[in-house]
């Protein structure tokens, strides 16, 4: 009895030779290295970047909360954005800005003349007659943030100038212990 062998299929692929073990290991190592390079490194970079960004925000918050008001004039952009037109020739000017995704505030203080105070109030859209004696328009939280204490000699006057969003709300307190040179404290609050 003779067995006939099937004839080879001319379209069939030739049989593969067994891959050498060393070659298999090198191929798998290259595949793993490629995966690490394409996925692992960018993912690691994102994690590190996110941590640095979060830490940077905490560092800035600590830095600015520790220093409080900065002596000097707020930038023109800050004055325009927060609508705090500090009058010319003001002295003892200082400011502090806080920002987060819900609310931004600019704290400012300055010593001015009676004319400077009137001009400031008119420029923000209010009026000197709206100042009310013993009105603590600036709340305890904002006083604490800026390091302001309104218990000293007065008299003290205050007003809150509410405006429609996106315009800021201004809270103003004026110390009139020196009748010719009022000290003005302002908190401008915006909701971006």
C-alpha atoms as one frame of an Amber mdcrd trajectory, in Angstrom:
protein
   0.000   0.000   0.000   1.349   3.266  -0.997   0.340   6.457   0.586   0.296
   9.442  -1.518   1.473  12.683  -0.167  -0.607  15.707  -0.841   1.023  18.026
  -3.248   2.168  21.301  -1.776  -0.157  24.253  -2.271   1.610  26.740  -4.487
  -0.107  29.722  -2.704   0.736  28.552   0.779   3.477  30.336   2.711   6.642
  28.430   3.262   6.945  26.999   6.736   8.518  29.429   9.221  11.641  28.553
  10.921  11.599  28.639  14.686  12.829  31.996  15.888  15.970  31.874  17.918
  15.402  32.449  21.629  17.848  35.377  21.778  16.086  37.084  18.903  12.694
  36.710  20.640  14.076  38.273  23.830  15.593  41.214  21.913  12.346  41.813
  19.994  10.278  41.795  23.199  12.757  44.092  24.932  12.552  46.558  22.022
   8.751  46.414  22.135   8.756  47.109  25.881  11.245  49.960  25.449   9.078
  51.481  22.722   5.986  51.318  24.935   7.849  52.963  27.826   9.182  55.707
  25.580   5.856  56.412  23.876   3.536  56.139  26.873   5.477  56.091  30.124
   7.618  59.175  29.663   4.787  61.541  28.615   2.589  60.199  31.427   5.403
  60.699  33.937   5.992  64.205  32.615   2.302  65.066  33.075   2.327  63.831
  36.682   5.496  65.783  37.512   4.192  68.907  35.772   0.862  68.763  37.624
   2.630  68.395  40.969   4.957  71.310  40.214   2.038  73.478  39.146   0.102
  72.668  42.317   3.171  73.266  44.479   3.865  76.547  42.668   0.360  77.790
  43.468   0.788  76.842  47.120   4.186  78.553  47.252   2.763  81.738  45.739
  -0.194  81.698  48.108   2.111  81.274  51.111   4.499  83.939  49.830   1.815
  86.538  49.302  -0.165  85.724  52.417   3.022  86.076  54.443   3.989  89.439
  52.982   0.569  91.113  52.853   0.449  94.495  51.168   3.205  95.468  48.765
   4.395  99.042  49.032   3.961 100.829  45.720   1.335 101.479  43.097  -0.677
  98.703  41.474   0.082  98.397  37.761  -2.029 100.377  35.307  -3.613  97.139
  34.130  -4.585  96.225  37.710  -5.981  99.704  38.368  -8.016  99.569  35.163
  -9.208  95.955  35.627 -10.223  96.461  39.255 -11.390 100.058  38.669  -9.232
 101.577  41.397  -8.035 104.923  39.994  -5.582 105.906  42.734  -5.460 109.734
  42.650  -2.288 111.467  41.534   0.015 112.680  44.310  -1.250 110.021  46.729
   1.193 108.764  49.338   1.540 105.586  51.400   0.232 103.599  48.446   0.211
  99.816  48.871  -1.689  96.947  47.298  -2.219  93.197  47.353  -3.921  90.966
  44.767  -5.517  87.545  45.208  -6.896  85.320  42.435  -8.642  82.015  42.086
 -11.056  80.548  39.580 -14.118  82.012  41.335 -13.093  85.476  42.505 -10.252
  87.973  42.186  -9.585  90.797  44.605  -7.313  93.817  44.677  -6.680  95.382
  48.065  -5.347  98.939  47.911  -4.674 101.752  50.326  -3.511 105.320  49.851
  -3.285 108.652  51.633  -4.740 111.504  49.615  -6.254 114.958  49.904  -9.961
 115.740  50.254  -9.992 116.687  46.570  -8.233 113.405  45.732 -10.860 111.457
  47.703 -13.720 113.259  45.951 -12.096 112.628  42.552 -11.506 108.953  43.382
 -15.120 108.400  44.427 -16.497 110.167  41.365 -14.147 108.216  39.067 -15.425
 104.902  40.425 -19.013 106.015  39.854 -19.909 106.884  43.424 -20.237 110.079
  45.384 -18.621 111.482  48.574 -22.103 111.972  50.063 -22.567 108.163  50.058
 -19.856 107.680  52.701 -21.561 106.662  55.936 -19.986 107.168  59.333 -18.977
 103.950  61.145 -19.862 101.831  58.094 -17.412  98.919  58.012 -17.853  98.246
  54.306 -14.775  95.995  54.264 -15.538  92.695  55.963 -13.473  90.967  58.652
 -12.069  88.386  56.216 -10.745  91.048  53.835  -9.379  93.139  56.711  -7.519
  90.073  57.948  -6.101  89.259  54.491  -4.792  92.811  54.027  -3.716  93.227
  57.658  -5.963  96.250  58.200  -7.249  97.214  61.642 -10.017  99.798  61.691
 -10.166 100.219  65.472  -7.708 103.121  65.741  -8.603 106.784  65.905 -11.254
 107.841  63.437 -13.787 108.855  62.460 -14.271 106.033  59.946 -16.542 106.209
  56.926 -17.487 103.503  54.464 -19.444 102.644  51.364 -20.025  99.703  49.057
 -20.295 100.436  45.353 -22.070  97.488  43.702 -21.902  97.176  39.937 -23.312
  94.693  37.430 -20.931  91.873  36.402 -18.310  91.881  35.004 -17.573  95.256
  36.642 -16.078  94.888  40.123 -17.731  95.622  43.442 -15.805  98.195  45.460
 -15.799  98.306  49.249 -14.285 101.538  50.565 -13.363 102.597  54.093 -11.953
 106.063  54.808 -10.109 107.124  57.954 -10.718 110.850  58.551  -8.534 111.191
  61.662  -6.559 113.776  59.653  -9.302 116.013  58.219  -7.077 117.270  55.360
  -5.545 113.941  54.331  -7.930 110.971  54.474  -6.500 107.451  54.386  -8.464
 105.318  51.919  -8.757 101.519  52.010 -10.355  99.749  49.038 -11.210  96.152
  48.183 -12.226  95.570  44.566 -13.869  92.186  43.931 -14.434  90.689  40.491
 -15.927  87.368  39.420 -14.103  86.291  36.255
